Amino acid sequence: MLARNRAALASVAEHCPSEFIRYQIVDVTDEKHVKLAVEETIAHWGGIDVCIPNAGLGIFEPLKTAELGDWKKMVDVNIGGVLNTLHACLPSLIENKGHVIQIGSIAARNVFPNSGIYCATKHAVLAISESLRIEFRDELAVTTINPGAVDTSFIDQTKDDELRENYRPQFEQGMQPGFIAEAIAFAVSSGGKGVFSEMTMRPDRR
């Protein structure tokens, strides 16, 4: 596991047998750091079978009032982080006929108010997935998971207080992260029987 949040990584590690898990503090926007971490992972485990470039953030704001720095931050993490991770992992993944699990969003297929740049980054993730699928059809399995609202701290990145609090109930009523994890595990476990190229998941609003 690679992430910036040491406490979150340690919390996950506590629930897994130590011989099955390793983690490093890595900022996915740092190309050299990602490459080094991947090289160390390959050296320890002997190769990579599944890669999940999961880092992403959304900063919701009308385009008219948004800060350019926020746009660039979303592009750097949501697209740049995915590219840094994939580029470092691809040789080993191809060698092992591995599986790439991309984390898209409902926003990969739709554009919503106050989230245009975020939506653009998720459209890019979907395009990257399709490129991998086309160019490595016989060498990689590629799955894109497109969730709707998930009950995480995702909305906390939004700086506009009114907008953030208006959106918060939608996320609090959203899917649990475990549901997304189960979908990922299901996609991975299907190896050899077929490939889930895309899975869209929405909250149950009943």
C-alpha positions in Angstrom: 0.0 0.0 0.0 1.3 3.4 -0.9 -0.3 6.6 0.5 0.5 9.8 2.4 -1.6 9.1 5.5 0.6 7.0 7.8 -2.1 6.5 10.5 -4.6 5.2 7.9 -2.0 2.8 6.5 -1.1 1.5 9.9 -4.8 1.0 10.8 -5.3 -1.2 7.7 -2.1 -3.1 8.4 -3.2 -3.9 11.9 -6.0 -6.0 10.5 -3.9 -8.0 8.2 -1.2 -10.7 8.8 2.1 -8.9 8.8 3.6 -11.3 6.2 0.9 -10.3 3.7 1.1 -6.5 3.8 3.7 -3.8 3.5 3.2 -0.1 3.2 5.1 3.1 2.5 4.5 6.8 2.8 4.3 8.0 -0.8 2.9 11.0 -2.6 1.7 9.8 -5.9 2.5 13.1 -7.6 6.2 12.5 -6.9 7.3 10.4 -9.9 10.7 9.4 -8.5 9.3 8.4 -5.1 6.6 6.3 -6.8 9.1 4.5 -9.0 11.4 3.7 -6.0 8.5 2.4 -4.0 7.4 0.2 -6.9 10.9 -1.1 -7.4 11.1 -2.0 -3.7 7.7 -3.7 -3.9 8.9 -5.9 -6.8 12.1 -6.7 -5.0 10.2 -7.9 -2.0 7.3 -9.7 -3.6 8.9 -10.8 -6.9 6.4 -8.9 -9.1 3.1 -7.1 -9.3 -0.1 -9.0 -10.2 -2.7 -6.3 -9.4 -2.3 -2.5 -9.4 -5.0 -0.1 -8.0 -4.1 3.6 -8.5 -6.7 4.8 -6.0 -5.5 8.3 -5.0 -7.9 11.0 -6.0 -9.6 14.1 -4.7 -12.4 16.5 -5.7 -12.6 20.2 -4.9 -16.1 21.4 -5.8 -16.4 25.0 -6.9 -18.2 27.0 -9.7 -15.7 27.5 -12.6 -16.2 31.2 -12.3 -14.8 31.4 -8.8 -12.5 28.4 -8.7 -8.8 28.8 -8.0 -6.4 27.6 -10.8 -4.3 25.9 -8.1 -7.2 23.7 -7.2 -7.7 22.7 -10.8 -4.0 21.8 -11.1 -4.0 19.9 -7.9 -6.9 17.6 -9.1 -5.1 17.1 -12.4 -1.8 16.3 -10.7 -3.3 13.7 -8.3 -6.2 12.3 -10.3 -4.4 12.0 -13.6 -0.7 12.5 -12.8 -0.8 10.1 -9.9 -2.5 7.4 -11.9 0.1 7.9 -14.7 3.1 7.8 -12.3 1.8 4.6 -10.7 0.9 2.8 -13.9 4.1 3.7 -15.7 6.2 2.3 -12.8 4.0 -0.9 -12.5 3.4 -1.7 -16.2 6.5 -3.7 -17.0 5.9 -6.1 -14.1 2.1 -6.2 -14.7 2.7 -7.1 -18.3 5.2 -9.7 -17.4 2.7 -11.3 -15.0 -0.4 -10.8 -17.2 -1.7 -8.8 -14.4 -4.8 -6.7 -13.6 -5.2 -2.9 -13.5 -8.1 -1.7 -11.4 -8.8 1.9 -12.1 -11.0 4.0 -9.8 -13.2 6.2 -11.9 -16.5 7.7 -10.9 -20.0 8.4 -12.1 -18.3 11.6 -13.1 -16.4 9.6 -15.8 -19.7 9.4 -17.7 -21.4 12.6 -16.7 -20.6 16.2 -15.9 -22.1 17.8 -12.8 -22.4 21.5 -11.7 -19.5 22.8 -9.6 -17.3 19.8 -10.5 -16.2 20.3 -14.1 -12.5 19.8 -13.6 -13.0 16.8 -11.3 -15.3 15.3 -14.0 -12.6 16.0 -16.6 -10.0 14.1 -14.6 -12.3 11.1 -14.3 -13.1 11.1 -18.0 -9.3 11.0 -18.4 -9.0 7.9 -16.2 -11.7 6.2 -18.2 -9.8 7.0 -21.4 -6.5 5.7 -19.9 -8.3 2.5 -19.0 -9.6 2.1 -22.5 -6.2 2.7 -24.0 -4.7 0.0 -21.7 -7.4 -2.4 -22.7 -6.9 -1.8 -26.4 -3.1 -1.8 -26.5 -2.6 -4.7 -24.0 -5.6 -6.8 -24.8 -3.6 -10.1 -24.5 -1.4 -9.0 -21.7 -3.5 -7.2 -19.1 -6.9 -7.3 -17.6 -8.3 -3.8 -17.0 -11.3 -2.9 -14.9 -12.7 0.6 -14.2 -14.8 1.0 -11.1 -17.2 4.0 -11.4 -18.8 4.6 -8.0 -21.4 7.2 -7.1 -21.3 8.9 -3.7 -19.3 7.0 -1.1 -19.4 7.7 2.7 -15.8 9.0 3.1 -14.1 12.3 3.9 -14.0 13.1 0.1 -16.2 16.1 0.4 -13.9 17.7 3.0 -11.6 18.9 0.3 -14.2 21.4 -0.9 -13.3 24.9 0.5 -16.7 26.6 -0.1 -18.4 26.1 3.3 -22.0 26.4 1.9 -21.3 24.1 -1.0 -19.5 21.5 1.1 -22.3 21.3 3.7 -25.0 21.2 1.0 -23.2 18.2 -0.6 -22.3 16.4 2.7 -25.6 14.6 3.2 -25.3 13.1 -0.2 -22.0 11.5 0.7 -23.1 10.5 4.2 -26.0 8.6 2.6 -23.7 7.1 0.1 -22.2 3.6 -0.3 -19.8 2.3 2.3 -16.1 1.9 1.2 -16.3 -1.8 2.0 -18.9 -2.2 -0.8 -16.5 -0.7 -3.3 -13.7 -3.0 -2.0 -15.9 -6.0 -2.5 -16.5 -5.1 -6.1 -12.7 -4.7 -6.6 -12.1 -8.1 -5.0 -14.8 -9.7 -7.2 -13.3 -8.2 -10.3 -9.9 -9.5 -9.4 -11.1 -13.0 -8.5 -12.8 -13.4 -11.9 -9.4 -13.9 -13.6 -9.5 -16.5 -16.3 -13.3 -16.5 -16.6 -13.6 -13.1 -18.1 -12.9 -9.5 -17.4 -15.2 -6.9 -15.9 -14.1 -4.0 -18.1 -16.3 -1.5 -16.3 -18.5 -1.5 -13.2 -20.9 1.3 -12.2 -22.1 1.4 -8.6 -24.8 3.7 -7.2 -26.2 4.2 -3.7 -29.5 2.6 -2.8 -31.8 5.5 -2.2 -34.9 3.5 -1.2 
